[in-house]
Amino acid sequence: MSTSSNSRQASTRRDYLKVSAAIGASFLPASLAAMEPANLMSKLTANFEDYSGLLPFVDTAQMMEIDRLVIKRYHITLVQMMENAGRNLANLARHRFLDSNPVARKVIVLAGRGANGGGSMVAARHLRNWGADITVMLAAPPSEFVDTPARQLKILQSLHIPFTTLGGDCIELPKQTALIVDGLVGYGLKGAPRGQIRDIIHWANSCETSILSLDIPSGVDSTTGEVFNPAIRAEATLTLALPKKGLANLQAQEAAGEIYLADISVPPELLLSLGLEVGPVFARSEIVRLRI
């Protein structure tokens, strides 16, 4: 065996040990041990830590009150919370669906007019900055976006990120699309989706591409867990701050897929003042996986 070959093997072994040390593991399964170090790290970082500690579920009214008090009592703005939500959504997309490397990966982001749409557009910006090929599908004309979601839309327009609507030019999903991000409607849902949102949900479900939903899949009631027709059928859902009561419903869990929880900077003191005792959920990571 040549000296250069020995050197490469030694380097690979050192990288492997670095990966093992980074995750605190004394050994790895054979299927992982056989991987190249870069691929191994990508595989490992796609697995977010489970959280099984103290964690209450909240209904729509409770979550709306939490959002209101975060802004009024602690002066944390909706823009800040939306940025936290969207950045965490982008991180989950990067590691869970894009092999920890979004460069040149095609992602379609579905954006409604509300806060979920704003959060998904934040994620679109981060993924674009990390090298992904982003297209944003709007559920309404740009002129109908107002307040904070409109601000996020203007940012994307200034970055020249392409937009589309569900028309004849977008019936077929672009080839090589890696992911659809669902930010159509969140806890503000009232009854079955209608109009353009209904049509986009049908389209997304027909694409046979992985879907990542923000907070709760569009078309699922966040309080009751009722799954309306239509509703997004996600492979994973990133819910925000606290899990929604609707996600305790088995049908809602089927629509949500894997359930993750993200920190959006809600102070624990606020939750405790509302009678919601929460453990140190995000002590180790801003995103945790929930096994409901």
N, C-alpha and C positions, 0 to 999 in steps of 0.2 A: 504493500500500500504506500502511496506517495506521501511525502511530508505535507504537501498542500491538502491532501485528503484528510490526513490526521488532524491538521489544523482546523479544517472545516467542521469535522466531527466534534472536536473539543469545544469549538465555539458554539455549536448547536447544543451540546450538553450543558454548557454554562447558561445559555439562554433558557433551556428547559428548567434548570434549577432556579433561575430567577423567577420564572413563572410560578413554579411550585411554591417558592418562598412568599411570593406576593399574595398568594391565596391562603397561605398558612397550611399547606397540605404537605404531608410526609410522603404521600404516594398519589398517583392518579390512575383511573381506569385505563386498561390497555388501549381502548378505542381512542382515548384522548392522548395517551402517551405516545402513540404512533404518529401524531400530527406534527407538522412543522411548527416551530415555536410561534410564528406570527399567526398562523391559523388557530393554534391552540389558545392563544390569548384572546382572539376574537370570539372563539366558542365560549370561553369561560366568562368573559364580560357580558355575554348575552344573558347570563343567568343572574337575575337580581335576587337578593336575599329575601327569604320569607320572613314575614312578621306575624307573630301569633299572640302578641301581648294584648293589653287592655285597649279596646278600640270600639267606641260606640258607632252605630249607624245613625244617619240623619235623614229626615224627609225633606221635601222641597222647601217647605216653609222655614224649617230650621236652618237650612243652608242659605237661604235668602237673608235671614236675620244675621247669620254669621258674617256674610259678605258686607252687609250694611254696617255692622258694628266695627268690623276691621277698618273700614274707611272713616267712620265718624269718631270712634274712640281712640284709635291708634294711628290715624293719619297715614295709613298705608293705602295708596291709591289703587283704583281699579287697573290702571296701566301697569303698576308694579305686579299685582297679582296675575294679570294676564301674561306678563312677560315671564314670570316664574312658571306658569302653567305651560306656555308654549315652548319654553326652553326644555323643560322636563319631557314634554311630548316628543320633541325632536331627539332628545337623548335616548328615549326608549325606542324610537324608530330606528335610530342609528345602530344601536347594539342588538336589538331583538330581531330586526328585519333586514338590515342592510350590512350585515357581517362586520359591523364596527368600522366600515369604510364606505361612506355615501358617495364618494367621487364618481361622477358620471352615471349614478343610478337614477332611474326615472321614477319620480314620485308625483302622484296626483293628489292635491289637497282640496277637499270639499269644504267650502266656507259659507255658512249662513250669515244672517245680518246681526246676530246677537253676540254675546260674550264668547260662546263656543267658537263661532266663526273667527272672532278676533284672536283667540288662543291658537287656532289652527293656522292663522296667517303668521303669527309669531314663529310657530314651528317651521313654516315654509321658509321664512327668512333665515333662520339658523341653519336649516338643512341646505339651503342655497349657498350660504357662506361657507359651509363645509364641503361644497363641491357637488351636491346633488343637482340633477336636472329637474327643476320644479315647474309644474303647471298648476295654477289655481283655478278651480271650477267654482264660480260664484252662483249662489242660489237666488240671486236677485241682481238687478242692474246696479252698477256702482253708485248711482245717484240715490239709491234707497238705503245705503249704509250711513249711519249717523254716529256721532259721539266717538267712543273709543274704538269700536270696530272700523269706523271710517278712517281713523288715524292710522290703524294698522294697514288698511288698504292703500292709503296714500304712500306709506313707506315702501310697500311692495311695488307700487307704480313707479316710484323714484328709482328703484333698483332694476326696473325694466323686466320684472318677472312676468311671463306671459299669463294672460287670463283667458278663460273660455267659459262658455255656457253650454248647457245640454242641448246642442243643436245637431244638425246633420253632419257637422265636421267633427263631432266628438262621440258619435254612437259607438264606434270601434275604439277600444282602448289602444293607445300607442304600444307598439311592440316593445318587449323587454321591460315593461312597467313592473317595478319591484314592489310597490306599495301604494295603497289608497289610504289617505288620512281623512277620517270623518269628523268634521267640525260643523255639521249642519245645524243641529239644535240640541240643547242640553236639558237642564232641569226646567226650562221654561216651556217645555212641550205641553200642549193642551189638546188632547185627543189625537186621533190618527193624523199623520202628516198629509198635507194637501198640496196641490199645485206643483210648483217646480221642485220643492223638497221631496215630495212623493216620487216624482219622476226620477230624480237623481238617485234616490235610495234604490229604486228598482234597477236602474242602470248599474250602480256600483255592485249590487248583489249578483248581477248577471255576468260580471267581468271575470270571475274565477281568479281574482287576484287578492292577496292578503289585504285585510282592512284593519286599521288601528283606529279605535274611536277615542274621543276625548270626553271624559267624565262619565258619560253613559251612551250607549249606542243610540243614534238618532232613531226615533220611533219607539223607544222604551220609556215608560213612565218611571221617573226616578223615585217616586214614593211607593207606588203599588207594585211596580215591576211588570205591569201589564205590557205585553209585547203587541203593539198595534200592527196593522197591515197597511203599508209595509213598515219594516224596521230593518236597520242595518244588521247584517250577520257578520260580526267582527271576529277576527282571530285573537285580538287582544283589546283591552280597554284600560285607559289610564284615568282613574277617577281622582278627584282633587280634594285635598284637605282631610276629608273623612269619607268613608264608603257610604253610598246612598242606600236607603232602606230597600229600594226596589231591587237591588242586586242580591238580596237574600232570596228572591223568587227564583225557582229553578229554571223557569222559562227565560227569565231575564239573563241568568247566568249562561244559558246556551247561546243567547244572542251576543253576550259580551265576550265570550271566550276567556282567555287568561285575564285575570283582574290584577291590576297594579294600582298603587296609591302614590300620589306625588305631593310633596310639600309646596304650598304656595305662600308660605310665610304667615299663617294664621297663628297668633300668639296663644300658647297653652293657657295663659291666664284668662283669656276671653272664653275659651271653651269651658273652663272650670266654672266661670261665673254663670254660665248657662246650664250648669249641672251635667256637663259632659266631661267625664274624667278620662284622660287620654295618657297612655304611657309614652315613653320616649321613642316614638315611632321612627323618627328620622335621624336618630342619633348616629347611625352608621352610613346612611345614604339618603339622598333626597327622593329616591324611588324605592319602594319595597313591593314585593309580590304578596298578594293576599290569597289564602286558600280558604275560601268561604264554604 
